[in-house]
Amino acid sequence: MRNYKDMAPEQRFEELAMMAEEFFGVTTWRGKFAERYDMTAQQLSAWAKSSPPTPVWALVAIHDAMNAQRLETIRNWLKG
């Protein structure tokens, strides 16, 4: 896992967007992310402007969700 603390705020949001698009399978991921993590669209819009900057927990959460999704795919494949 990358050290998200060392990233600039705008890099964190770009990384979040990339991972969220992959996880949710859509480019319009903000609504799904907000719903999943009990947030508002306004909060995500503020992160996009780095005011406040994207928190590290958001990247860790989506990273963990992606890993869980991959693990589920492997489990289903092994079940055949």
N, C-alpha and C positions, 0 to 999 in steps of 0.2 A: 504494500500500500504506500502511496506517496505521502510525503509530509506536507499536508495542506497548509500548515501554519506558515511555511516559508514562501508561499505563493502571494503575489500581489492581489489585492481585492478583486480587480477586474479579471485576473487569471482564474481566481476561484469561481467566479460566476460563469466564466466560459467553460471551465471544467465541469461544473454542475450541470450546465445546459447540455453538454455533450453526453454525460452519463445519463441524465434524465431522459433525453431523447432515445437513447438506446434501451433503457429500462422500460419506459412506457410505450415505446414503439411508434411515437408520433413526435412531430416537431412542435406541436402545441401542447407541451408538457406542463406548463405552469399551473393550469387548473387542477390537473391530476396530482401534481406534487403538493399543492396547497391543501387539497382535500385529504391526502394521505397523512400529512404531517400537521393537520389542524392549523392552517395558516390562512391568510387572506392574499388575494391577488395583489393588493397594494404593497404588502410586505415583500413579495417577490419582485415587484417593479422597483422598489427602493433598493434591493440588492443589486439589480441590474445597473443602477446608477451609482453603486458603491456608497450609498447613504441610507442606512449603515452598510458596511461591507458584508459580503456573504460570510456567514459564520462557518467555522470549520465543521460543526456538527452536521450541517446540511450535506456536506460532501461525504462525511463518514457514513451517514445514514443511507444515502443513495448507493454508496459503494457496498455496504453490507446487504442492502436489498438486492443488488445485482448478483452478489455472490450467492445469496439464498436462492435466487431464481435459477442460477446455473446449477446449483446442487440439486434442485428439484428436477430439472431437465435430465440430469445424469441418473437420478434415482428412477425416474420414469423409463428411461432407456434401458436400465439394468433389469427392470421388472419385465420388460419386453412386451 
